[in-house]
Amino acid sequence: MKAIRIHEFGGPDVLELEDIAVPQPKADEVLIKVYASSVNPVDGKIVAGQSQQKFPTKFPLTIGWDVSGVIEQAGNQVRNFSIGDEVYGRPFPTQNGAFAEYVVIKASEIALKPRSIDHIQAAAVPLAGLTAWQGLFKFGKLEKGQKVLIHGASGGVGTFAIQFAKWKGAEVIGTASADNLAFIKQLGVDQAIDHKNQRFEEEIQDVDLVLDLIGKETQQRSLVVIKPGGILVTTVAPEFKDEAKEKHIRLESFTAQSYPEDLEQIGDLIDQGIVQPVVSAVLNLEDARQAEELSSQHHTRGKIVIKVI
């Protein structure tokens, strides 16, 4: 089978299209014929060797930590899926990923693909959707009527977070570049803030929850706008714990997990027409370098998808 692999750390130029053996599923795994995968910011960090502490890498490594496809084989302990099922999920980033014609993944980490969308759209969902869902609800405890600030609102996680928060009945504030303000308003943002030309801490106050996808100065400035007892949830390093504690703010960092029940709930919202994946570009497997280069520019609306079939 064809797969995009790395044998050393570096930039997108270390990605190689290779012919390798089709992996075989263990007893608790399934073999998925990959129809599509998608690009995530974590790809570049893993390829560059910047995530070794979090996701230790063994070479060679097939990248791509989203998958939508069809089950072709199942281990003898798998009971909840059958050959031919259309499924989606997020391979764990220390394992071989789905920039390939086949991938093996634990059956406990996938769910049936939403019926109302194709594999291209479904591949845009798992990692970004799970990050938004778990950040808002499992860690952020977001409730109806609360006020949430989403940084990087036009990206993969942000576009899902906007839609999830609006579904929940929250007041949604989003930061993005000037070119994306109208776009995030269309997704449901109540107040859109230009992150380059406006100081968000001068525009808002008494926020219940901040979903921080950026970190560093943005994380520190976010503490100013959160009400006492509020929460800051970040997908990067929690750098300002002492300051947060002084302000009676809970600061939490997390890594999304591929829980089937979360994928199922997200899929239900998609099938109900409440949530829609945002796909800005579709490239073929052999164009993976170009896809990762596009992602590294941090201008992507929603997701870049890698089409395999």
N, C-alpha and C positions, 0 to 999 in steps of 0.2 A: 504493500500500500504506500501511498505518498503521504508524507508528513513534513511539517515545518519544525526543524530541530535546531538547538544550539549546542555547541561543543565547548564554548568558552563565553565569558562575560564580555559585554560590549554594547554597541548600539544596534539599530536595526540591520546593519550590514552583517552581523554574525548569524542571522537567520538563514538556514539552508533548507531547500526543498530536496528531500531524500526519499529513496525507496527503502522501506523497512518491512519487517515481518508484521503480519496482523497480530495484535496482542490477543491472548486467550484469557477469558474471564475465570476468576476463582469461584469458589462455591457460592459466595455471597455477592457476586458481581454480575453485571450484564455487559455484553459487547454491543455497542451502538454503532450502526452505520450512520456516519455523520452527514447531515444535510447542510448544516450551517453552524458556525461559531461566531464569536464577536470579539472585538478588541476592547481591552480595559486598561486603565492607567497602571494597574499592578503589573501588566505585561512588561512594560518598559523598565520598571524597578527590578523585577526578577531577572530580566535579560542583562541589565547593567550590574547585577550583583549587589544591589542596594537593599535587598530584602532577605539577606542570608539568615539573620537572626530569627525572623518571623517565618520564612519559608525556605529552609535550607535546600540547596539545589544539588542534585547529582547529575552529572553529564553522562551521555547526551540526554537532553530534555526536550520533549515535544511541548510546545507552548499552546495557549488557547484555553481559557478557563470559563467557557460557556459552551453548551452544546444543545442542539435540537436535532433529533434524528429518530431512527427506527431500531428497535431491539432486534438483533440478528441471532444472538445466542444468550442463554441464561445459565448461570451456575445452578447446581442441583439443590441449593438451599433457597433459591429465589421462588417465592410463592405468589407475590402480589403483581407480577408482570408476566406477559406472554410474548413469545416471538411475534413480531409484527406490530407491537404497540408503538405509537408515536409518543416520544417522551422528551423532556427537557430537564436540564439541571446544570450544576456547576461542579466540574471536577476540582478536587482539592489542589491548590497551587504547588504542592510539593510532588504531585503525581503528573504523569504524562497527560497533556491536555488534548484539545479537540481541533487544533489546526492540523487535521489529518482525516483520512478516509474512514478510520475506525478509532474508537476509544473505549476503554473499559472503565467502568465506574461502579461503585457500590450501589446496589438496588435501593439501599436506604437513603440515598442522596438524590433521587430523581422523582419526578411526578409525571403524570400524563400531560402532554402538551395541550395548551388551550385549543379548543376545537375551532374557534372563530378566526384564527390567524394561521399564516403559513410558517414554514420552518425559518425563513429569513427573519420574520418579525419575532418569532419565538426565541431565536438565538440571542436576540438583544435583551432578553428579560432577566435570566437567572441571577448573575452576579450583581448587576446594578439594581434590579428589583428587590432582591433579598437584602442588599445593603440599605436601601431606602426603607423597606418595611421594618426590618429589625431595628434600625437606628431610630425611627419615629416611635414605634410601638413597644418593642421589647425593652429597649434601653431608655428611650425618651418618654415613655408613658403618655404619649400625646392623647388628649381627650377633646371632645367636642367643645367648641367655644374658646379653646386656648389659642395663644398666639405663637406661631413658629417662624423662625428665621432660617432660611435655607441658603447656604453659601454655595456658589457654583451651580446655580439653579438650572442652567441651560444644558448641563452635561448629562451623562448617562444616569447617574444616581439622582441628580437633581430633578430631571424631568419626571421620574417616577415619584419622587418624594412630594413634588407639587400635587400630583394627581391623588396620591394616597391621602395627603393631609386635607385636601378639599373634600374628598369622600368622607373623611372622618368628621368634617364640620368645623375645622380649625380656620383661623384667620392666617393667611399665608403671605409672608414677606420673602422676596427672593433677591439675591444679588447676582448680577451678570454684567457682561459688557454692554455698551450702548446699543450695539447692533442686535442684541438678543432680548432687549427689554420688552418689545412688542410681542415677541415669540413666547416668553414666559408668562405674559399676561393672558395670551390665548390659552395657555395650559391651565390657567386658573389662579395665578398669583394676584393677590389683592393690592399689593404695593411692590413695585419693581424699582430696584435701586442700582444705579450705575456704579459698579465697584471702583472704577477709575476716577470718576469725576465727582462722586458724592461720598461723604463720610457717613457710613450707615449709622454710626453711633450718635450722629447729630440729627438723624431723621426719625429714629424710633426709640422706644423705651418699653419697659415692663413686658418683656418677652418671656414666655414660659419655657420655651425650648429653642436651642440653636442646634442645627445639624451642620457641623463643620467638616467640609471636605477638603479644606485648604491648609489649615494649621498656621503655626508661627504667629506673625503679627495679627492676622485675621482672628485667630483663636483668642489672643490676648484682648483685642479690642471688643470682641463679642461679650466678654465678661461684664462690660459696662452697661449693656442693654438688657441683661437678664435680671428679672426680679429675684429678690431673696427667696430661696427655696426652689428656684428654677434649675434647669438642667442644660448642660452643654455636652452633646454627644459628638465625638470626633472619630473619623476613620484613620486619622494619623496620630502622631505622638501627643499624649496629654501633657503639654509642657508647662502649664500654669496652675498646677494643683494647689499650691499654697495660696495664690491669689484667689482662686475659686473658693477655697475653704473660708478665707477671710470674709468673702461676700456672701457666704451661706449658699453657694451654688455647687451642685453636684457635677463634677467633670468626669466623663467616662469615655474610654476608647474601646473599640471593638472591631472584630473581623467577622464579616457575615458568614454564616454557616448554611449549607445546603439542606435545609429542613423540608421534607416533602410537604408537611402541613402548610408551611408558608408559601411554597410554590403553588399548592392547590388553591389557597385563598387568593393569591395574586391572579392565578389563571381564571378563577371565577369572576373576578372584577373585570378582567379583559373580555371574557365571554359575555358579560352583561353590558359591555359597551361603556363602562365607567372609566376604564384605564386603557390607554393606547400606547404601545411602544413607539418611540421616535427613532427612526433609522435615517441617518443623513447620507450614508454612502454604502454601496455593496461592491466588494472586490472579490476576485477569485483567489483560491488558495495560493497560487503561484505569485500573487501580488501582495503577500503578507508583509514584506518589507515596506512597501509603499503605505499599506494600511497603518503599520506601527509608526511610520514617520508622520503621517497625518495626525495620528493621535497625540504624538509628542508635542505638537504645536499648541495643544490645549484650546483649540477653537471649535471643537466638534459639538454640534447640536445633537444631543442624544447619543446614538451609538453608530459605530462603523462595524458592518457585518462582513464576515468572511463566508462566501458561498462555496460549498464543497460539491454539492450536486445541484 
